[in-house]
Amino acid sequence: MPVMTTQQKAYAQYKNNKVMGASGPELTLMLYDGAIKFLNIADYAIENNDVSKAHENIMKTERIIDYLRNTLDMKYAVAQDFENMYSYIGRRLVEANINKDRDIIAEVNKHMHAIRDNWVEVMKANNIVVKDA
């Protein structure tokens, strides 16, 4: 197992504190940001024929989408809209991973940006401070 430098340990602690101190809406925003980051890495990996890195990052995005789907509270009507959206994105991610298709990655990335931007607006409308948005 690689040994972490002092700087790496400090950064890991900072990230852990950021997550542990975040509210539910902030955690959701972090998940959207993570999905976008992993999609960008997957796209770059496909462009550079790094199949394994592309697969790894598409799977990370799939796990985020699965988590978001599994935490929906279906007693609210809007949850079904999110379920439909996440279900579609999940299917497209599987297709993108099978075919290593940059066009599908771009499509999903566009959807994730739109979802993220709407989430930021919802947070602001509910007087939730949005950091780094």
Long-range contacts (C-beta under 8 A, 24 or more apart in sequence): 23-128, 25-119, 25-122, 25-123, 25-126, 25-128, 26-123, 26-128, 26-131, 28-68, 28-119, 29-116, 29-119, 29-120, 29-123, 29-130, 29-133, 31-64, 31-67, 31-68, 32-112, 32-115, 32-116, 32-119, 33-116, 34-60, 34-64, 35-61, 35-64, 35-65, 35-112, 36-109, 36-112, 36-113, 36-116, 38-64, 39-105, 39-108, 39-109, 39-112, 40-109, 42-96, 42-105, 43-102, 43-105, 43-106, 43-109, 46-100, 46-101, 46-102, 46-105, 47-102, 51-100, 54-97, 54-100, 55-97, 58-93, 58-96, 58-97, 58-105, 59-97, 61-93, 61-108, 62-90, 62-93, 62-94, 62-97, 65-89, 65-90, 65-93, 66-90, 85-111, 85-115
